[in-house]
Amino acid sequence: MSGPGSDHHIPEATAHTHANPAAGESDRTPPPEPHASTDFLDLLRARARQHPDAPALGMVGAEPLSYGELDALIGTVADRLHANGFRPGDRMLFSIRPCVDAVALIFGTIAAGGTIVFVDPGVGPELFARRLAVVEPTWAATESLLYLLSGPLHRIGRARGLALPAFGRLPVRHIHSGPRLPGTPGSSLPLRQLFRHGRNGAVPQLEPDTDALIVFTSGTTADPKAVVHTRSSLGAGLAAMAGRTTLSPGTHLHTEQLMMGLPALMAGARWSMPRYPRFGTHIDPVEFTRGSATATHAFFTPADLAVALGAIESGKLAAPPGLREVSLGGAPVTTALLRRAKAALPQCEFLAIYGMTEILPVAVTTGSAKMEFEGAGDPLGAPVNGVVARIADDGELILSGPNLSRGYLGEPPLEEIRTGDLARIDGDTIILIGRKKDMMIRGKTNIYPGLYEPAIARVAGVRQAIMVGLPDEMGDERILLAVVAEGDAEAVRARLQRELPQLIDTSALPDEIVVVDAIPVSGRTSKPDRAALRALLRNGR
């Protein structure tokens, strides 16, 4: 399982440090006082005591669990795990698609003192095995379909492009979700069995700094990076969202994303989850949008929102009538996308959430603020409560705060995180300039595409704009601007040639403007894949 209102819902800006790269890091204001971190399960229990009968969590089209029922179910799962030999400190490998049962098991495992480990089985057997060696799980929660496709039907799995590890052979205690299919270990516990018994009070009381969640992020097969979040860092992240979204009792969020559903529960809202196709790992954005017909809030990646907007614009999909706030994250949110979204969903405010696996959230801004911004770069908004942002000498954004993860498994604790993003801080707002690794070189000038792409995307007729460099024989880079156009491609290209000299620095003007049908993307959040775009342009499209 993966990862928010109007301007008057944004609290006073969090204090942050702001170093002038030219002056060094000494020119900055003192950091704010540390904020108290809170165990996120304590926050959820408090909400359940306040409103035990309010709707909390359910699948789309089904009756949701109330807050009181969800709280009781978490306790039951924790107790049953303990009765079956689960102990504080145990790590559970988790391979179940988002659903109510999955959320109950995640929360119950953490309540029992365990740690949930998310490892994507689709990364390939070699990297999967290396990641398992790093985390050393003692339990695994797996959909029974994965046992079947990685065991008796492994040839069919490979034919479908699934190079799955042999789940049934993992040397752990097994819990299976769904019917017991061939390949499921005989000793595996049915997940539903953990829901059927009452509590006996054996759930341990643990400190907020207990490990809760391990998520793998960047890293090679030889050096996998496992980010460790504690109960308190998760709680601090949830608390940091307070005031940045209109989620509240009586509202209804539709998402499959755990790190967006959790803030909804903390706010007393209802969280509904879409249903996955039987054999699928991705929810169709159009079907997801249909499922949000009764929701007031929803979360989309930018790529999925673009697909949904296309269906609304063509008349194939009705705009959800009650939707009033849409959160966006996982990839850059362009003004071109926001213009389309506002035209299709005029009653909605849109929120762009910036964060990373190690620290989430970092900053939130409204779609209105992004569309009104006329400067260079991409405005991310003010840091959320407790987050301290500073700029290093080389322009890199560095972050710290109570929602920062403990660090990487097997490494010293983190005190701050270098983001790899280049930024500046204007007043209270973080302005993203680009990624350090995306920098292009022309002569003696360093060119950061993220500084110019948002402005280019605001040109009429431009749906998306990405700049990449192709090395030439002189050691410089030939800069190409790839755009996805709305309407006549040649007219958009001519407009860009006229307007770009007045819009961006002369030193950054592209050598060629190329109109493409689509920008290549990668990853679950469909981020622009600059390497694939370079290859496409190098090979003549």
Sequence and secondary structure as in RCSB ss.txt:
>XXXX:A:sequence
MSGPGSDHHIPEATAHTHANPAAGESDRTPPPEPHASTDFLDLLRARARQHPDAPALGMVGAEPLSYGELDALIG
TVADRLHANGFRPGDRMLFSIRPCVDAVALIFGTIAAGGTIVFVDPGVGPELFARRLAVVEPTWAATESLLYLLS
GPLHRIGRARGLALPAFGRLPVRHIHSGPRLPGTPGSSLPLRQLFRHGRNGAVPQLEPDTDALIVFTSGTTADPK
AVVHTRSSLGAGLAAMAGRTTLSPGTHLHTEQLMMGLPALMAGARWSMPRYPRFGTHIDPVEFTRGSATATHAFF
TPADLAVALGAIESGKLAAPPGLREVSLGGAPVTTALLRRAKAALPQCEFLAIYGMTEILPVAVTTGSAKMEFEG
AGDPLGAPVNGVVARIADDGELILSGPNLSRGYLGEPPLEEIRTGDLARIDGDTIILIGRKKDMMIRGKTNIYPG
LYEPAIARVAGVRQAIMVGLPDEMGDERILLAVVAEGDAEAVRARLQRELPQLIDTSALPDEIVVVDAIPVSGRT
SKPDRAALRALLRNGR
>XXXX:A:secstr
      GGGS S        TTT TTS            HHHHHHHHHHH TTSEEEEETTS  EEHHHHHHHHH
HHHHHHHHTT  TT EEEEE  SSHHHHHHHHHHHHTT EEEE  GGG HHHHHHHHHHH  SEEEEEHHHHHHH
TTTHHHHHHTT     GGG SSEEEEESS  TTS TT EEGGGGGSS   S      TTSEEEEEEEEE SSSEE
EEEEEHHHHHHHHHHTTTSS   TT EEE S HHHHHHHHHTT EEEE    TT SS  HHHHHHHTTT SEEEE
 HHHHHHHHHHHHTTSS   TT  EEEE SS   HHHHHHHHHH TT EEEEEEEETTEEEEEEEEHHHHHH  S
SSEEEEEE TT EEEE TTSEEEEESTTB  EETTS   S EEEEEEEEEETTEEEEEEEGGG EEETTEEE GG
GTHHHHHTSTTEEEEEEEEEE TTSSEEEEEEEEESS HHHHHHHHHHHHHHHS GGG  SEEEE S   EETTT
TEE HHHHHHHHHTT 
